[in-house]
Amino acid sequence: MILKHFLLYSENDDGVADVKSNFSFQSRCITALYEKCFSKFKTENIKQINIFCVKDSPNPSLSIIDGFCDVEIGYDVSEFFKLEEQEKKEVVLDILKQGIDKVVKLNNWESRPFDDAYNCVKEASYKNEYVWKKPKSSPNRTYKAEVFINHGLYLCEIYLIVRDKNGQEIVKELVSSTKPDEIIFSYYLGELNWLSNYEVALFNRPKSKYVSVHLK
């Protein structure tokens, strides 16, 4: 198996749809950034690590079923919601490391790939910002369009950006601002297409709707 996914959960998250009260939603920007930083890692039976924050008596052992490894870490999530934004990101990374370190130790794995990803998140200043797929040139090769994603604690912002030949940004259009989880915001990430030399559109995944930018 290839380990490549990491998620954080709270025992109080069940049924809570409000991002401001949901630890899993708010932690996803950092766990997703960690995944981008993480190199492929072959394992015998684990493809995803789920770290559960529990207030009392975390289980010292792991539970591994169908490639999903559950590990518990002692942390009172109610304290998390009192923190400022940057503090929240730092705490999420720290809890992520605690959980992963526990799994690494119990499986006798090499720790360097995990430490490298941890340091990568810090070097990125905890900012999960990136260009989705490759930019596309207009038919006349005059412009390039890209989809820029800012995945934060409370929401994910998706922008359609057009640049000129010099790389100068000339248009920036907000496509969507939605909950910070890929299952939700990936709906808006279908296909980027130029409709003409001066109009570019980002289609949603069903290709039923699109947001376009006109340059003339």
C-alpha positions in Angstrom: 0.0 0.0 0.0 1.0 3.6 -0.4 0.4 5.9 2.6 -0.6 9.4 1.4 -3.6 10.6 3.5 -3.7 12.1 7.0 -6.8 13.4 8.8 -7.6 14.8 12.2 -10.9 14.2 14.1 -12.5 15.2 17.4 -14.8 13.0 19.4 -17.2 16.0 19.4 -17.3 16.5 15.6 -20.1 14.1 14.8 -23.1 15.9 13.3 -21.5 19.4 13.5 -21.7 21.1 10.1 -20.7 24.6 11.3 -17.1 25.1 10.3 -16.4 27.3 13.3 -17.4 24.5 15.6 -15.8 21.6 13.7 -12.2 20.6 14.4 -12.0 18.3 11.3 -13.0 21.1 8.9 -10.6 23.6 10.4 -7.7 21.2 10.6 -8.0 20.1 6.9 -6.0 23.1 5.5 -2.9 21.9 7.4 -3.4 18.1 6.9 -3.9 18.7 3.2 -0.7 20.8 3.1 1.1 18.1 4.9 -0.1 15.6 2.2 1.3 17.8 -0.5 4.6 17.9 1.2 4.7 14.2 1.9 6.6 11.8 -0.4 5.1 8.5 -1.3 5.7 5.9 1.4 5.1 2.2 1.0 3.6 0.3 3.8 2.4 -3.2 4.4 -1.2 -2.4 5.4 -1.7 1.4 5.9 -2.9 3.9 3.3 -4.4 6.6 5.6 -3.8 7.7 9.1 -6.7 9.0 11.1 -5.8 10.9 14.3 -8.5 11.1 16.9 -8.2 13.7 19.6 -9.8 12.5 22.9 -10.0 14.3 26.1 -9.4 11.3 28.4 -7.3 8.1 28.3 -6.2 7.8 24.7 -5.8 4.2 23.4 -2.1 3.3 23.5 -2.4 0.9 20.5 -3.5 1.3 16.9 -6.5 0.1 15.1 -5.9 -0.9 11.4 -8.8 -1.9 9.2 -8.8 -2.1 5.4 -5.8 0.2 5.1 -7.1 2.8 7.6 -5.0 3.3 10.7 -6.8 5.0 13.7 -4.6 6.4 16.4 -5.7 8.4 19.5 -4.0 11.5 21.0 -4.8 13.2 24.3 -6.0 16.7 23.5 -9.0 18.7 24.7 -10.3 20.2 21.5 -12.4 22.8 23.3 -9.2 24.6 24.0 -8.5 24.7 20.2 -11.5 26.9 19.5 -10.1 29.6 21.8 -7.0 30.1 19.8 -6.1 32.7 17.2 -5.8 31.6 13.6 -2.0 31.1 13.4 -2.0 29.3 16.8 -4.6 26.9 15.5 -2.5 26.0 12.5 0.5 25.4 14.7 -1.5 23.3 17.1 -2.9 21.2 14.3 0.6 20.5 12.9 1.8 19.6 16.4 -1.1 17.2 17.0 -0.6 15.7 13.5 3.1 15.1 14.4 2.2 13.5 17.7 -0.2 11.1 16.0 2.2 10.2 13.2 5.1 9.8 15.5 3.1 7.3 17.5 2.3 5.3 14.3 5.9 5.5 13.1 7.2 4.2 16.4 4.8 1.3 16.7 5.5 0.3 13.1 9.3 0.8 13.4 9.2 3.0 10.3 11.9 5.4 9.1 10.9 8.9 10.4 12.7 11.1 7.9 9.9 11.3 5.3 7.5 12.4 8.0 9.9 14.9 9.5 10.6 16.4 6.1 6.9 16.9 5.5 6.5 18.5 8.9 9.3 20.9 8.1 7.9 21.6 4.7 4.6 22.8 6.3 6.5 25.2 8.6 8.6 26.5 5.7 5.4 27.3 3.8 4.4 29.4 6.8 1.4 27.1 7.3 -0.2 28.6 4.1 -2.0 26.1 1.9 -2.1 28.2 -1.3 -1.5 26.7 -4.8 -2.3 26.7 -8.5 -4.7 23.9 -9.4 -3.4 21.9 -12.4 -1.4 23.7 -15.1 -2.1 27.2 -16.4 -3.7 27.4 -19.9 -2.7 29.7 -22.7 -5.3 31.6 -24.8 -5.6 30.4 -28.5 -3.7 33.5 -29.6 -1.0 32.8 -27.0 -1.4 36.3 -25.5 -2.7 35.4 -22.1 -2.5 32.6 -19.6 -5.3 31.5 -17.2 -4.9 29.7 -13.9 -7.0 28.6 -11.0 -5.6 29.7 -7.7 -6.8 28.1 -4.4 -6.5 29.5 -0.9 -7.4 26.7 1.5 -7.8 28.2 4.9 -9.1 27.3 8.3 -12.7 28.4 7.8 -13.2 28.4 4.0 -11.6 27.6 0.7 -11.5 30.4 -1.9 -11.1 29.6 -5.6 -10.0 32.3 -8.0 -9.8 32.4 -11.8 -6.7 34.5 -12.7 -5.6 35.8 -16.1 -2.0 37.0 -16.7 -0.4 38.7 -19.7 2.8 37.5 -21.5 5.0 39.0 -18.8 3.2 37.2 -16.0 1.4 40.3 -14.8 -2.0 39.6 -13.2 -4.7 41.5 -15.2 -7.9 39.8 -13.9 -8.7 38.0 -10.7 -12.3 36.6 -10.3 -13.6 34.8 -7.2 -15.3 31.6 -8.4 -16.3 30.3 -5.1 -15.9 30.6 -1.3 -17.0 27.4 0.4 -16.3 25.0 3.2 -12.6 24.0 3.6 -12.9 20.4 2.5 -11.9 18.9 -0.9 -15.1 16.8 -1.1 -17.0 20.1 -1.1 -14.9 22.5 -3.1 -13.7 20.0 -5.7 -17.2 20.4 -7.2 -16.1 23.7 -8.7 -12.9 22.2 -10.2 -13.9 20.6 -13.4 -12.1 21.9 -16.4 -10.4 25.2 -17.4 -11.1 26.2 -21.0 -10.6 29.2 -23.2 -13.9 29.9 -25.0 -12.2 32.5 -27.3 -9.0 34.6 -27.4 -10.6 36.9 -24.8 -12.8 34.7 -22.7 -11.8 31.9 -20.3 -14.1 29.7 -18.2 -13.8 27.4 -15.3 -16.4 24.6 -15.5 -17.6 22.7 -12.5 -17.2 18.9 -12.3 -20.5 18.0 -13.8 -19.8 20.6 -16.5 -23.3 22.0 -15.9 -22.1 25.5 -15.0 -19.1 27.7 -15.4 -17.7 31.0 -14.3 -16.0 33.0 -17.1 -13.7 36.1 -17.4 -14.0 38.4 -20.3 -10.9 40.4 -21.3 -12.7 42.7 -23.8 
